[in-house]
């Protein structure tokens, strides 16, 4: 039995090309999509427009797929990766090191609670499907506060939430752009 437990507790490892970047990831059971990049995150990454000098925020980073890919894309900029799960933060830090990325700040934060008073060019999130509308409103309003003028807020959600996202982006940001939709997921963006 101890052998089985030791096997289960070993880090999971995989490699994936994301937006033309060769990425390596360690993960563990208990984190979201531990064996591979989930379809929603990959869909979001493929729709991101991250420039070389961008200041980027990954809201709810998990083990770092979105934020670390953005860090590679913004080689002259900086990526902040935040999550409320300390295990996710530990793995995001490990994955930043594994991918040779030093242009990252990775830290615990419940939503924007620990994010410094700086303005980002891009904020992105694979939004959880099963949270309250009030939680979404908090995230959307705080994302708007933390964006530079003309900054972009990208999200991916299950397609069942696309109308909610559209309505609320239009109300909060005054605009909404659907970037892509698959059978399961919708990626959208709003500009400040």
FIMAR-768823 format. One record per atom (N, C-alpha, C): atom name; x, z, y; residue number from 0. Coordinates in Angstrom, 3 decimals, decimal comma, padded with zeros to 6 digits. Atoms other than C-alpha are relative to their C-alpha. Layout:
! residues N
R atomo        u        w        v num
R    CA        X        Z        Y NUM
...
***
This chain:
! residues 192
R atomo        u        w        v num
R     N  000,823  000,000 -001,212   0
R    CA  000,000  000,000  000,000   0
R     C  000,860  000,000  001,266   0
R     N -000,871 -000,041 -001,180   1
R    CA  002,812  000,799  002,485   1
R     C  000,643 -001,346  000,284   1
R     N -000,563  001,336 -000,153   2
R    CA  004,312 -002,634  001,848   2
R     C -000,996 -000,924  000,714   2
R     N  001,072  000,796 -000,625   3
R    CA  000,977 -004,247  002,789   3
R     C -000,120  000,363  001,482   3
R     N  000,097 -000,467 -001,380   4
R    CA  000,784 -002,118  005,953   4
R     C  001,179 -000,506  000,836   4
R     N -001,200  000,471 -000,704   5
R    CA  004,352 -003,000  006,945   5
R     C -000,111 -001,499  000,291   5
R     N  000,183  001,446 -000,167   6
R    CA  003,549 -006,693  006,438   6
R     C -000,994 -000,288  001,133   6
R     N  001,034  000,207 -001,014   7
R    CA  000,404 -006,443  008,598   7
R     C  000,482  000,374  001,402   7
R     N -000,465 -000,478 -001,302   8
R    CA  002,262 -004,629  011,393   8
R     C  001,157 -000,817  000,556   8
R     N -001,063  000,877 -000,497   9
R    CA  004,994 -007,273  011,669   9
R     C -000,544 -000,907  001,098   9
R     N  000,405  000,924 -001,058  10
R    CA  004,885 -009,374  014,818  10
R     C -000,375 -001,359 -000,573  10
R     N  000,351  001,387  000,294  11
R    CA  003,148 -012,716  014,530  11
R     C  000,821 -000,858  000,962  11
R     N -000,801  000,884 -000,848  12
R    CA  005,111 -015,669  015,927  12
R     C -000,483 -001,430 -000,170  12
R     N  000,314  001,431  000,054  13
R    CA  004,229 -019,234  016,819  13
R     C  000,566 -000,689  001,232  13
R     N -000,464  000,826 -001,108  14
R    CA  005,372 -022,062  019,061  14
R     C -001,089 -001,003  000,338  14
R     N  001,037  000,931 -000,430  15
R    CA  003,177 -024,357  021,115  15
R     C  000,472 -000,717  001,266  15
R     N -000,266  000,758 -001,218  16
R    CA  003,669 -027,136  023,658  16
R     C -001,247  000,084  000,866  16
R     N  001,108 -000,168 -000,934  17
R    CA  001,479 -026,330  026,665  17
R     C  000,359 -000,668  001,321  17
R     N -000,218  000,741 -001,264  18
R    CA  001,252 -028,706  029,641  18
R     C  001,437 -000,534  000,059  18
R     N -001,334  000,587  000,077  19
R    CA  004,511 -030,320  028,481  19
R     C  001,131  001,008 -000,128  19
R     N -001,013 -001,051  000,087  20
R    CA  006,334 -026,983  028,177  20
R     C  000,056  000,555 -001,422  20
R     N -000,182 -000,605  001,325  21
R    CA  007,781 -025,764  024,877  21
R     C -000,048  001,510  000,157  21
R     N  000,196 -001,442 -000,160  22
R    CA  006,560 -022,173  024,569  22
R     C  000,092  000,705 -001,357  22
R     N -000,126 -000,832  001,198  23
R    CA  007,284 -019,400  022,048  23
R     C -000,743  001,306  000,259  23
R     N  000,807 -001,206 -000,182  24
R    CA  004,966 -016,459  021,502  24
R     C  000,087  000,945 -001,187  24
R     N  000,185 -001,083  000,959  25
R    CA  005,045 -013,160  019,689  25
R     C -001,353  000,620  000,310  25
R     N  001,293 -000,640 -000,174  26
R    CA  001,718 -011,444  019,141  26
R     C -000,186  001,031 -001,109  26
R     N  000,306 -000,998  001,025  27
R    CA  000,079 -008,771  016,998  27
R     C -001,503  000,068 -000,194  27
R     N  001,427 -000,182  000,264  28
R    CA -003,250 -008,011  015,394  28
R     C -000,560  000,974  001,029  28
R     N  000,638 -000,840 -001,009  29
R    CA -005,647 -006,452  017,889  29
R     C -000,009 -000,647  001,370  29
R     N  000,029  000,763 -001,245  30
R    CA -004,783 -008,816  020,727  30
R     C -000,916 -001,210 -000,188  30
R     N  000,867  001,180  000,037  31
R    CA -007,060 -011,734  021,599  31
R     C  000,766 -001,197 -000,538  31
R     N -000,554  001,212  000,598  32
R    CA -006,324 -014,829  019,481  32
R     C  001,486  000,145 -000,367  32
R     N -001,402 -000,331  000,264  33
R    CA -003,119 -013,422  017,947  33
R     C  000,810 -001,054 -000,754  33
R     N -000,742  000,951  000,838  34
R    CA -002,219 -016,328  015,628  34
R     C  000,281 -001,341  000,659  34
R     N -000,175  001,283 -000,687  35
R    CA -002,505 -019,268  018,035  35
R     C -000,684  000,073  001,352  35
R     N  000,658  000,078 -001,300  36
R    CA -003,493 -020,184  021,572  36
R     C -001,451 -000,408 -000,241  36
R     N  001,412  000,328  000,204  37
R    CA -007,277 -020,143  021,672  37
R     C -000,362 -001,265  000,768  37
R     N  000,433  001,280 -000,571  38
R    CA -009,123 -023,317  022,561  38
R     C -000,304  000,110  001,493  38
R     N  000,347 -000,176 -001,409  39
R    CA -010,415 -021,942  025,880  39
R     C  001,232  000,092  000,891  39
R     N -001,231 -000,143 -000,797  40
R    CA -006,963 -020,898  027,152  40
R     C  000,742 -001,319  000,093  40
R     N -000,687  001,295 -000,018  41
R    CA -005,454 -024,231  026,158  41
R     C -000,724 -000,989  000,906  41
R     N  000,820  000,868 -000,851  42
R    CA -008,320 -026,059  027,875  42
R     C  000,263  000,329  001,475  42
R     N -000,290 -000,419 -001,371  43
R    CA -007,681 -024,023  031,048  43
R     C  001,396 -000,452  000,424  43
R     N -001,385  000,385 -000,309  44
R    CA -003,903 -024,602  030,938  44
R     C  000,090 -001,495  000,293  44
R     N -000,051  001,453 -000,176  45
R    CA -004,438 -028,352  030,592  45
R     C -000,650 -000,462  001,302  45
R     N  000,680  000,359 -001,251  46
R    CA -006,627 -028,334  033,739  46
R     C  000,616  000,652  001,231  46
R     N -000,648 -000,663 -001,128  47
R    CA -004,321 -026,206  035,907  47
R     C  000,867 -000,966  000,804  47
R     N -000,919  000,710 -000,884  48
R    CA -002,552 -027,703  038,893  48
R     C  000,914  001,061  000,600  48
R     N -000,967 -000,989 -000,467  49
R    CA  000,517 -025,500  039,372  49
R     C  001,223 -000,746  000,512  49
R     N -001,152  000,660 -000,611  50
R    CA  003,250 -026,630  041,754  50
R     C  001,255  000,868 -000,122  50
R     N -001,316 -000,614  000,203  51
R    CA  006,941 -025,763  041,662  51
R     C  000,217  001,305  000,762  51
R     N -000,210 -001,184 -000,839  52
R    CA  006,763 -023,142  044,452  52
R     C -001,182  000,956  000,029  52
R     N  001,225 -000,799 -000,066  53
R    CA  003,379 -021,582  043,690  53
R     C  000,212  001,463 -000,370  53
R     N  000,149 -001,400  000,368  54
R    CA  002,659 -017,876  043,616  54
R     C -001,288  000,052 -000,813  54
R     N  001,068  000,141  000,992  55
R    CA  000,426 -017,564  040,549  55
R     C -000,392  001,372 -000,534  55
R     N  000,478 -001,228  000,640  56
R    CA -001,733 -014,773  039,096  56
R     C -000,817 -000,344 -001,231  56
R     N  000,762  000,111  001,246  57
R    CA -002,920 -014,644  035,483  57
R     C -000,795  001,290 -000,143  57
R     N  000,917 -001,133  000,029  58
R    CA -005,933 -012,328  035,483  58
R     C -000,498  000,218 -001,430  58
R     N  000,336 -000,254  001,400  59
R    CA -006,273 -010,791  031,999  59
R     C  000,907 -000,815 -000,904  59
R     N -001,012  000,901  000,568  60
R    CA -003,043 -012,264  030,634  60
R     C  000,140  000,034 -001,518  60
R     N -000,270 -000,092  001,432  61
R    CA -003,113 -011,082  027,016  61
R     C  001,493 -000,038 -000,235  61
R     N -001,447  000,071  000,278  62
R    CA  000,266 -011,932  025,495  62
R     C  000,709 -001,046  000,856  62
R     N -000,660  000,775 -001,037  63
R    CA  000,918 -014,395  028,318  63
R     C -000,091 -001,513 -000,040  63
R     N  000,030  001,460  000,140  64
R    CA -000,050 -017,940  027,311  64
R     C -000,189 -000,724  001,327  64
R     N  000,306  000,697 -001,251  65
R    CA -001,538 -018,962  030,666  65
R     C  001,071  000,291  001,051  65
R     N -000,925 -000,396 -001,061  66
R    CA  000,728 -017,016  033,014  66
R     C  001,430 -000,428 -000,228  66
R     N -001,386  000,397  000,282  67
R    CA  004,006 -017,784  031,252  67
R     C  000,164 -001,512  000,079  67
R     N -000,040  001,462 -000,178  68
R    CA  003,181 -021,491  031,116  68
R     C  000,063 -000,317  001,498  68
R     N -000,017  000,198 -001,451  69
R    CA  002,463 -021,297  034,857  69
R     C  001,361  000,364  000,582  69
R     N -001,328 -000,402 -000,473  70
R    CA  005,783 -019,483  035,382  70
R     C  001,015 -001,118 -000,237  70
R     N -000,903  001,131  000,271  71
R    CA  007,591 -022,401  033,730  71
R     C -000,274 -001,154  000,952  71
R     N  000,378  001,098 -000,894  72
R    CA  005,662 -024,887  035,872  72
R     C  000,381  000,290  001,454  72
R     N -000,350 -000,374 -001,379  73
R    CA  006,367 -022,951  039,091  73
R     C  001,386  000,639  000,005  73
R     N -001,366 -000,507  000,190  74
R    CA  010,097 -022,587  038,495  74
R     C  000,619  000,567  001,275  74
R     N -000,498 -000,538 -001,271  75
R    CA  010,765 -021,931  042,195  75
R     C -000,965  001,031  000,591  75
R     N  000,994 -000,970 -000,453  76
R    CA  007,701 -019,696  042,546  76
R     C  000,057  001,259 -000,836  76
R     N  000,052 -001,237  000,766  77
R    CA  006,560 -016,549  040,823  77
R     C -001,383  000,134 -000,612  77
R     N  001,269 -000,256  000,681  78
R    CA  003,873 -015,602  038,317  78
R     C -000,179  001,500 -000,188  78
R     N  000,393 -001,376  000,297  79
R    CA  002,116 -012,248  038,185  79
R     C -000,949 -000,065 -001,190  79
R     N  000,864 -000,070  001,177  80
R    CA  000,564 -011,439  034,810  80
R     C -000,531  001,416 -000,091  80
R     N  000,603 -001,329  000,064  81
R    CA -001,891 -008,562  034,616  81
R     C -001,005  000,084 -001,136  81
R     N  000,981 -000,278  001,040  82
R    CA -004,008 -007,006  031,905  82
R     C -000,253  001,495  000,008  82
R     N  000,295 -001,434  000,081  83
R    CA -005,716 -003,668  031,327  83
R     C  000,433  000,591 -001,340  83
R     N -000,435 -000,425  001,336  84
R    CA -004,316 -003,463  027,769  84
R     C  001,518  000,120 -000,032  84
R     N -001,456 -000,190 -000,033  85
R    CA -000,831 -001,949  027,532  85
R     C  000,706 -000,762 -001,120  85
R     N -000,617  000,770  001,088  86
R    CA -000,176 -003,713  024,197  86
R     C  000,176 -001,454  000,447  86
R     N -000,097  001,368 -000,530  87
R    CA -000,914 -007,072  025,841  87
R     C  001,168 -000,110  000,978  87
R     N -001,090 -000,002 -000,986  88
R    CA  001,489 -006,206  028,680  88
R     C  001,360  000,032 -000,700  88
R     N -001,254 -000,068  000,760  89
R    CA  004,224 -005,263  026,188  89
R     C  000,357 -001,359 -000,591  89
R     N -000,268  001,305  000,620  90
R    CA  003,862 -008,616  024,406  90
R     C  000,229 -001,082  001,052  90
R     N -000,251  000,977 -001,070  91
R    CA  003,650 -010,610  027,659  91
R     C  001,442  000,141  000,494  91
R     N -001,395 -000,223 -000,428  92
R    CA  006,963 -009,000  028,719  92
R     C  000,972 -000,537 -001,044  92
R     N -000,855  000,498  001,089  93
R    CA  008,505 -009,766  025,322  93
R     C  000,030 -001,530  000,010  93
R     N  000,080  001,462  000,001  94
R    CA  007,294 -013,377  025,559  94
R     C  000,663 -000,616  001,227  94
R     N -000,728  000,484 -001,178  95
R    CA  008,658 -013,777  029,098  95
R     C  001,489 -000,054 -000,325  95
R     N -001,416 -000,064  000,375  96
R    CA  012,059 -012,720  027,768  96
R     C  000,323 -001,083 -001,042  96
R     N -000,194  000,999  001,060  97
R    CA  011,725 -014,948  024,664  97
R     C  000,082 -001,415  000,569  97
R     N  000,027  001,331 -000,623  98
R    CA  011,001 -017,953  026,913  98
R     C  000,984 -000,131  001,159  98
R     N -001,025  000,054 -001,042  99
R    CA  013,832 -017,120  029,325  99
R     C -000,554 -000,030  001,409  99
R     N  000,654  000,035 -001,306 100
R    CA  011,481 -016,566  032,245 100
R     C  000,272  001,292  000,771 100
R     N -000,297 -001,157 -000,839 101
R    CA  012,620 -014,284  035,036 101
R     C -000,850  000,020  001,266 101
R     N  000,832  000,083 -001,207 102
R    CA  010,165 -015,384  037,730 102
R     C -001,402  000,565 -000,264 102
R     N  001,272 -000,614  000,384 103
R    CA  007,453 -013,044  036,409 103
R     C -000,035  001,470  000,394 103
R     N  000,316 -001,420 -000,146 104
R    CA  005,943 -009,708  037,354 104
R     C -001,134  000,233 -000,999 104
R     N  000,995 -000,239  001,048 105
R    CA  003,998 -008,298  034,393 105
R     C -000,330  001,490  000,025 105
R     N  000,349 -001,411 -000,161 106
R    CA  002,035 -005,087  034,815 106
R     C -001,470  000,265 -000,326 106
R     N  001,358 -000,448  000,276 107
R    CA -001,055 -003,083  033,939 107
R     C -000,836 -000,026  001,264 107
R     N  000,938 -000,032 -001,121 108
R    CA -004,043 -003,566  036,204 108
R     C -001,400 -000,229 -000,545 108
R     N  001,402  000,189  000,345 109
R    CA -007,776 -003,150  035,716 109
R     C -000,589 -000,917  001,068 109
R     N  000,361  000,976 -001,027 110
R    CA -008,884 -006,298  037,474 110
R     C  001,131 -000,040  001,019 110
R     N -001,007  000,085 -001,071 111
R    CA -007,087 -006,330  040,818 111
R     C  000,492  001,377  000,470 111
R     N -000,267 -001,362 -000,485 112
R    CA -006,674 -002,524  041,045 112
R     C  001,471  000,282  000,314 112
R     N -001,422 -000,255 -000,221 113
R    CA -002,842 -002,591  040,864 113
R     C  000,747 -001,201  000,591 113
R     N -000,629  001,201 -000,555 114
R    CA -002,215 -006,029  042,366 114
R     C  000,400  000,271  001,452 114
R     N -000,428 -000,229 -001,384 115
R    CA -000,133 -005,820  045,553 115
R     C -000,814 -000,831  000,990 115
R     N  000,726  000,713 -001,059 116
R    CA -001,645 -006,966  048,855 116
R     C  000,762 -001,255  000,389 116
R     N -000,624  001,293 -000,283 117
R    CA -000,195 -010,460  048,588 117
R     C -001,029 -001,082 -000,273 117
R     N  000,932  001,126  000,179 118
R    CA -001,894 -013,840  048,645 118
R     C  000,619 -001,007 -000,961 118
R     N -000,435  000,927  001,042 119
R    CA -001,664 -016,264  045,727 119
R     C -000,461 -001,419  000,303 119
R     N  000,397  001,409 -000,072 120
R    CA -001,717 -020,064  045,646 120
R     C -001,032 -000,318 -001,073 120
R     N  000,863  000,266  001,153 121
R    CA -003,409 -020,041  042,234 121
R     C -000,267  001,309 -000,733 121
R     N  000,405 -001,083  000,896 122
R    CA -005,349 -017,430  040,272 122
R     C -000,754 -000,660 -001,135 122
R     N  000,675  000,589  001,160 123
R    CA -006,486 -018,262  036,740 123
R     C -000,400  001,092 -000,976 123
R     N  000,460 -000,971  000,981 124
R    CA -008,462 -016,446  034,079 124
R     C -000,833 -000,665 -001,089 124
R     N  000,889  000,301  001,115 125
R    CA -009,927 -016,997  030,647 125
R     C -000,978  001,165 -000,009 125
R     N  000,946 -001,094 -000,209 126
R    CA -013,003 -014,934  031,477 126
R     C -000,641  000,450 -001,307 126
R     N  000,685 -000,498  001,197 127
R    CA -014,458 -012,683  028,780 127
R     C -001,481 -000,353  000,074 127
R     N  001,398  000,431  000,021 128
R    CA -017,930 -013,764  027,692 128
R     C -000,967  001,171  000,079 128
R     N  000,956 -001,103  000,145 129
R    CA -019,461 -010,352  027,090 129
R     C  000,295  001,140  000,955 129
R     N -000,095 -001,036 -001,016 130
R    CA -019,168 -008,462  030,347 130
R     C -001,189 -000,176  000,949 130
R     N  001,155  000,043 -000,904 131
R    CA -021,730 -007,703  033,045 131
R     C  000,225 -000,973  001,149 131
R     N -000,097  000,882 -001,170 132
R    CA -022,515 -010,017  035,920 132
R     C  000,659  000,732  001,158 132
R     N -000,631 -000,779 -001,062 133
R    CA -021,419 -007,187  038,217 133
R     C  001,519 -000,054 -000,109 133
R     N -001,449  000,083  000,211 134
R    CA -017,945 -007,276  036,669 134
R     C  000,521 -001,364  000,463 134
R     N -000,385  001,333 -000,479 135
R    CA -017,766 -011,044  037,286 135
R     C  000,021 -000,038  001,525 135
R     N  000,052  000,015 -001,465 136
R    CA -018,819 -010,519  040,911 136
R     C  001,208  000,705  000,596 136
R     N -001,183 -000,732 -000,478 137
R    CA -016,064 -007,937  041,408 137
R     C  001,230 -000,901 -000,095 137
R     N -001,169  000,870  000,187 138
R    CA -013,473 -010,344  039,949 138
R     C -000,007 -001,171  000,976 138
R     N  000,087  001,169 -000,872 139
R    CA -014,718 -013,318  041,978 139
R     C  000,273  000,382  001,463 139
R     N -000,192 -000,434 -001,391 140
R    CA -014,862 -011,414  045,274 140
R     C  001,448  000,411  000,255 140
R     N -001,393 -000,406 -000,174 141
R    CA -011,418 -009,881  044,745 141
R     C  000,949 -001,187 -000,134 141
R     N -000,827  001,208  000,099 142
R    CA -009,966 -013,229  043,655 142
R     C  000,018 -000,712  001,350 142
R     N  000,068  000,663 -001,309 143
R    CA -011,170 -014,719  046,945 143
R     C  000,873  000,731  001,018 143
R     N -000,829 -000,797 -000,922 144
R    CA -009,511 -011,861  048,861 144
R     C  001,492 -000,209 -000,220 144
R     N -001,416  000,104  000,350 145
R    CA -006,215 -012,428  047,034 145
R     C  000,537 -001,429  000,022 145
R     N -000,460  001,389 -000,089 146
R    CA -006,027 -016,195  047,590 146
R     C  000,455 -000,336  001,407 146
R     N -000,394  000,581 -001,285 147
R    CA -004,141 -017,944  050,363 147
R     C -001,104 -000,963  000,428 147
R     N  000,916  001,035 -000,469 148
R    CA -006,143 -020,316  052,531 148
R     C  000,268 -001,264 -000,814 148
R     N -000,065  001,168  000,896 149
R    CA -006,846 -023,376  050,296 149
R     C  000,528  000,341 -001,397 149
R     N -000,390 -000,405  001,351 150
R    CA -005,776 -021,333  047,251 150
R     C -001,107 -000,323 -000,988 150
R     N  000,953  000,430  001,029 151
R    CA -007,461 -022,184  043,964 151
R     C -000,190  001,090 -001,052 151
R     N  000,369 -000,941  001,051 152
R    CA -009,267 -019,967  041,459 152
R     C -000,551 -000,799 -001,176 152
R     N  000,386  000,740  001,202 153
R    CA -009,456 -021,493  037,971 153
R     C -000,531  000,970 -001,049 153
R     N  000,515 -000,800  001,115 154
R    CA -011,579 -020,122  035,137 154
R     C -000,394 -000,905 -001,153 154
R     N  000,605  000,636  001,161 155
R    CA -012,547 -021,074  031,641 155
R     C -000,978  001,015 -000,576 155
R     N  001,029 -000,852  000,603 156
R    CA -015,722 -019,694  030,077 156
R     C -000,642 -000,751 -001,149 156
R     N  000,833  000,685  000,977 157
R    CA -017,952 -020,374  027,157 157
R     C -000,998 -000,841  000,795 157
R     N  000,847  000,936 -000,751 158
R    CA -020,163 -023,294  028,175 158
R     C -001,357  000,591  000,364 158
R     N  001,264 -000,651 -000,320 159
R    CA -023,245 -021,052  028,116 159
R     C  000,002  000,700  001,349 159
R     N -000,107 -000,663 -001,305 160
R    CA -021,953 -019,406  031,316 160
R     C  000,236 -000,975  001,155 160
R     N -000,392  000,963 -001,043 161
R    CA -021,268 -022,633  033,234 161
R     C -000,933  000,011  001,207 161
R     N  000,932 -000,011 -001,133 162
R    CA -024,435 -022,471  035,371 162
R     C  000,171  001,268  000,836 162
R     N -000,256 -001,263 -000,701 163
R    CA -023,780 -018,816  036,247 163
R     C  001,256 -000,127  000,862 163
R     N -001,256  000,175 -000,737 164
R    CA -020,201 -019,672  037,262 164
R     C -000,224 -000,926  001,195 164
R     N  000,254  000,959 -001,085 165
R    CA -021,351 -022,663  039,324 165
R     C -000,752  000,669  001,150 165
R     N  000,822 -000,676 -001,010 166
R    CA -024,010 -020,638  041,158 166
R     C  000,822  001,013  000,801 166
R     N -000,741 -001,079 -000,658 167
R    CA -021,674 -017,741  041,904 167
R     C  001,228 -000,497  000,747 167
R     N -001,105  000,602 -000,753 168
R    CA -018,682 -019,870  042,903 168
R     C -000,533 -000,589  001,308 168
R     N  000,566  000,594 -001,212 169
R    CA -020,920 -021,729  045,345 169
R     C -000,403  001,079  001,005 169
R     N  000,410 -001,090 -000,893 170
R    CA -022,266 -018,455  046,738 170
R     C  001,217  000,702  000,608 170
R     N -001,147 -000,792 -000,458 171
R    CA -018,888 -016,661  047,002 171
R     C  001,055 -000,853  000,709 171
R     N -001,060  000,848 -000,570 172
R    CA -016,444 -019,518  047,711 172
R     C -000,541 -001,144  000,857 172
R     N  000,583  001,125 -000,733 173
R    CA -018,842 -022,099  049,120 173
R     C  000,274 -001,343 -000,647 173
R     N -000,279  001,249  000,709 174
R    CA -017,686 -024,678  046,561 174
R     C  000,178  000,278 -001,485 174
R     N -000,143 -000,082  001,454 175
R    CA -017,401 -025,387  042,838 175
R     C  000,401 -001,378 -000,494 175
R     N -000,356  001,271  000,623 176
R    CA -015,679 -028,080  040,819 176
R     C  000,153  000,208 -001,495 176
R     N -000,149 -000,048  001,453 177
R    CA -016,177 -028,565  037,101 177
R     C  001,141 -000,935 -000,364 177
R     N -001,188  000,787  000,341 178
R    CA -012,820 -029,754  035,740 178
R     C -000,085 -000,609 -001,393 178
R     N  000,133  000,519  001,352 179
R    CA -013,829 -030,276  032,146 179
R     C -000,974  000,836 -000,801 179
R     N  000,923 -000,719  000,874 180
R    CA -016,328 -029,363  029,484 180
R     C  000,120 -000,540 -001,410 180
R     N  000,020  000,375  001,413 181
R    CA -016,079 -029,366  025,720 181
R     C -001,299  000,563 -000,567 181
R     N  001,197 -000,545  000,634 182
R    CA -018,747 -028,371  023,235 182
R     C -000,080  001,507  000,241 182
R     N -000,010 -001,463 -000,085 183
R    CA -017,663 -024,728  023,543 183
R     C  000,385  000,562  001,355 183
R     N -000,579 -000,577 -001,219 184
R    CA -015,868 -024,298  026,885 184
R     C -000,179 -000,888  001,217 184
R     N  000,038  000,700 -001,278 185
R    CA -016,117 -025,225  030,541 185
R     C  001,108  000,587  000,886 185
R     N -001,029 -000,410 -000,955 186
R    CA -013,221 -025,104  033,009 186
R     C -000,486 -000,394  001,386 186
R     N  000,471  000,233 -001,364 187
R    CA -014,050 -024,765  036,685 187
R     C  001,021  000,547  000,987 187
R     N -000,919 -000,422 -001,046 188
R    CA -012,254 -024,245  039,974 188
R     C -000,771  000,139  001,305 188
R     N  000,527 -000,161 -001,361 189
R    CA -013,144 -022,940  043,404 189
R     C  001,191  000,139  000,941 189
R     N -001,047 -000,113 -001,020 190
R    CA -011,066 -023,186  046,590 190
R     C -000,426  000,978  001,070 190
R     N  000,298 -000,897 -001,118 191
R    CA -010,812 -020,579  049,291 191
R     C -000,073 -000,820  001,281 191
***
